[in-house]
């Protein structure tokens, strides 16, 4: 497979990206909608303001990859190669994505929008979700010990079915842990 190192790609489309190993490459404002990125390796790459909607990522390798300001729709990250999987998300919109059963320990999701994203069975210990908004995300049998949920909004998870020991919350975010009880928590005047 071809090896591509330290190149910058701007405004590529899915048809422009060849199967290769990309190392220390930067992808800026690329539209990979419906692309097949299966069996491609990305090492220490940056995706900036890219559209990654409905991308096929079977056996794709993401190793130390940063996503900044990207739209990420419908990506089943659990189909990627799990060995050396390491990603970071900043100011991204992740919708209908799946991290089921993955190891994400320490992964930052900073100032992101997470919509209907599935973290079932995921080891997300020590993840940072600071400044992130949640909308109908699934947490079931998820390890969230020592994760940072400060300054988040919309988080709903059941502490009886998820491990949250040592996790950090702001007082306003605690209401999402009580949703199953039908309680309404309102701020004091």
VEXDREN-2710 file (C-alpha; in Angstrom, 1 decimal):
% VEXDREN-2710
k/r/px/py/pz
1/UNK/0.0/0.0/0.0
2/UNK/1.2/3.5/-0.8
3/UNK/2.7/5.7/2.0
4/UNK/1.9/9.4/2.1
5/UNK/3.8/11.5/4.6
6/UNK/3.4/15.2/5.8
7/UNK/1.1/16.4/3.1
8/UNK/-1.7/18.9/3.3
9/UNK/-5.0/18.2/1.4
10/UNK/-7.6/20.9/1.0
11/UNK/-11.1/20.5/-0.3
12/UNK/-10.7/16.9/-1.4
13/UNK/-13.7/14.8/-2.2
14/UNK/-14.1/11.1/-1.7
15/UNK/-13.1/10.3/-5.2
16/UNK/-9.8/12.2/-4.7
17/UNK/-8.5/10.1/-1.8
18/UNK/-6.5/7.0/-2.7
19/UNK/-6.1/3.9/-0.5
20/UNK/-2.9/4.5/1.4
21/UNK/-1.2/5.0/4.7
22/UNK/-1.3/8.7/5.6
23/UNK/1.1/9.9/8.3
24/UNK/1.2/13.4/9.7
25/UNK/-1.1/14.7/7.0
26/UNK/-3.7/17.5/7.3
27/UNK/-7.1/17.4/5.7
28/UNK/-8.8/20.8/5.5
29/UNK/-12.4/21.4/4.4
30/UNK/-12.6/18.0/2.7
31/UNK/-16.0/16.5/1.8
32/UNK/-15.8/12.8/2.3
33/UNK/-19.6/12.2/2.3
34/UNK/-20.4/8.6/1.5
35/UNK/-16.7/7.8/0.9
36/UNK/-15.2/4.3/1.4
37/UNK/-12.2/4.9/3.7
38/UNK/-12.1/1.2/4.6
39/UNK/-8.6/-0.3/5.0
40/UNK/-6.9/3.1/5.1
41/UNK/-4.5/4.0/7.8
42/UNK/-4.3/7.5/9.3
43/UNK/-1.4/8.2/11.8
44/UNK/-1.0/11.5/13.5
45/UNK/-3.4/13.2/11.0
46/UNK/-5.6/16.2/11.5
47/UNK/-9.1/16.6/10.0
48/UNK/-10.1/20.3/10.1
49/UNK/-13.6/21.4/9.1
50/UNK/-14.3/18.2/7.2
51/UNK/-17.5/16.5/6.4
52/UNK/-17.4/12.8/7.3
53/UNK/-21.0/11.9/6.7
54/UNK/-21.9/8.3/6.2
55/UNK/-18.3/7.3/5.6
56/UNK/-17.5/3.6/5.4
57/UNK/-14.7/2.8/7.9
58/UNK/-14.3/-1.0/8.1
59/UNK/-10.8/-1.8/9.3
60/UNK/-9.8/1.8/9.1
61/UNK/-6.9/2.7/11.4
62/UNK/-7.1/6.0/13.3
63/UNK/-4.0/6.4/15.4
64/UNK/-3.5/9.8/17.2
65/UNK/-5.9/11.5/14.8
66/UNK/-7.5/14.9/15.7
67/UNK/-10.9/16.0/14.4
68/UNK/-11.5/19.8/14.7
69/UNK/-14.7/21.5/13.6
70/UNK/-15.9/18.4/11.7
71/UNK/-19.3/17.1/10.9
72/UNK/-19.3/13.4/11.6
73/UNK/-22.6/11.6/10.8
74/UNK/-23.3/7.9/11.0
75/UNK/-19.7/6.6/11.6
76/UNK/-19.5/3.2/13.2
77/UNK/-16.2/3.7/14.9
78/UNK/-16.5/0.2/16.4
79/UNK/-15.8/-1.2/13.0
80/UNK/-12.3/0.4/12.9
81/UNK/-9.2/-1.4/13.8
82/UNK/-9.1/-1.3/17.6
83/UNK/-5.4/-1.7/18.0
84/UNK/-3.7/1.6/18.7
85/UNK/-7.1/3.4/18.2
86/UNK/-6.6/7.0/19.4
87/UNK/-8.7/10.0/18.5
88/UNK/-9.5/13.5/19.7
89/UNK/-12.6/15.6/19.0
90/UNK/-12.8/19.4/19.3
91/UNK/-15.9/21.4/18.3
92/UNK/-17.2/18.5/16.3
93/UNK/-20.8/17.5/15.6
94/UNK/-21.0/13.7/16.1
95/UNK/-24.5/12.3/15.2
96/UNK/-25.6/8.7/15.0
97/UNK/-22.1/7.5/15.6
98/UNK/-21.2/4.2/17.3
99/UNK/-18.4/3.6/19.8
100/UNK/-19.9/0.3/21.1
101/UNK/-17.5/-1.9/23.0
102/UNK/-14.5/0.3/22.3
103/UNK/-11.7/1.4/24.5
104/UNK/-11.7/5.2/24.5
105/UNK/-9.9/5.8/27.8
106/UNK/-8.8/9.4/28.0
107/UNK/-10.3/10.5/24.7
108/UNK/-11.3/14.2/24.7
109/UNK/-14.6/15.3/23.3
110/UNK/-14.3/19.0/23.9
111/UNK/-17.0/21.5/23.0
112/UNK/-18.7/19.0/20.8
113/UNK/-22.3/18.2/20.0
114/UNK/-23.1/14.5/20.6
115/UNK/-26.4/13.5/19.1
116/UNK/-27.8/9.9/19.3
117/UNK/-24.3/8.6/19.7
118/UNK/-23.9/5.1/21.2
119/UNK/-21.4/4.4/24.0
120/UNK/-22.8/1.0/25.0
121/UNK/-20.2/-1.3/26.6
122/UNK/-17.5/1.3/26.0
123/UNK/-14.5/1.9/28.3
124/UNK/-14.5/5.7/28.4
125/UNK/-12.7/6.1/31.7
126/UNK/-11.0/9.4/32.1
127/UNK/-12.6/10.9/29.0
128/UNK/-13.1/14.7/28.8
129/UNK/-16.5/15.8/27.7
130/UNK/-16.0/19.4/28.9
131/UNK/-18.3/21.9/27.2
132/UNK/-20.1/19.2/25.2
133/UNK/-23.9/19.0/24.7
134/UNK/-25.6/15.6/24.6
135/UNK/-28.9/14.8/22.9
136/UNK/-30.3/11.2/23.2
137/UNK/-26.9/9.6/23.6
138/UNK/-26.8/5.9/24.8
139/UNK/-24.8/5.0/27.8
140/UNK/-25.4/1.3/28.8
141/UNK/-22.8/-0.7/30.7
142/UNK/-20.3/2.1/30.0
143/UNK/-17.2/2.7/32.1
144/UNK/-17.1/6.5/32.8
145/UNK/-15.0/6.5/36.0
146/UNK/-13.0/9.7/36.4
147/UNK/-14.5/11.2/33.2
148/UNK/-15.0/15.0/33.1
149/UNK/-18.6/16.1/32.5
150/UNK/-18.2/19.7/33.8
151/UNK/-19.9/22.4/31.7
152/UNK/-21.9/19.8/29.7
153/UNK/-25.6/20.0/28.9
154/UNK/-28.3/17.4/28.1
155/UNK/-26.4/14.5/29.6
156/UNK/-28.7/11.6/30.7
157/UNK/-27.3/8.4/32.0
158/UNK/-28.4/5.9/34.6
159/UNK/-25.8/5.5/37.3
160/UNK/-27.2/2.0/38.1
161/UNK/-26.2/0.7/34.7
162/UNK/-23.0/2.7/34.2
163/UNK/-19.8/3.1/36.3
164/UNK/-19.2/6.8/37.1
165/UNK/-17.0/6.6/40.2
166/UNK/-14.8/9.7/40.5
167/UNK/-16.4/11.4/37.5
168/UNK/-16.6/15.2/37.6
169/UNK/-19.9/17.0/37.3
170/UNK/-21.1/20.6/37.8
171/UNK/-24.2/20.9/40.1
172/UNK/-26.4/21.7/37.0
173/UNK/-25.3/18.5/35.3
174/UNK/-26.4/16.2/38.1
175/UNK/-30.0/16.4/37.0
176/UNK/-29.2/14.1/34.1
177/UNK/-28.4/11.3/36.5
178/UNK/-31.9/11.5/38.0
179/UNK/-33.9/11.3/34.8
180/UNK/-35.1/7.8/35.3
181/UNK/-36.8/8.9/38.6
182/UNK/-38.9/11.5/36.8
183/UNK/-37.5/14.3/39.1
184/UNK/-37.4/17.9/38.1
185/UNK/-34.3/19.7/39.4
186/UNK/-34.6/23.4/39.3
187/UNK/-31.9/26.0/40.2
188/UNK/-32.4/28.0/43.3
189/UNK/-33.5/31.7/43.0
END
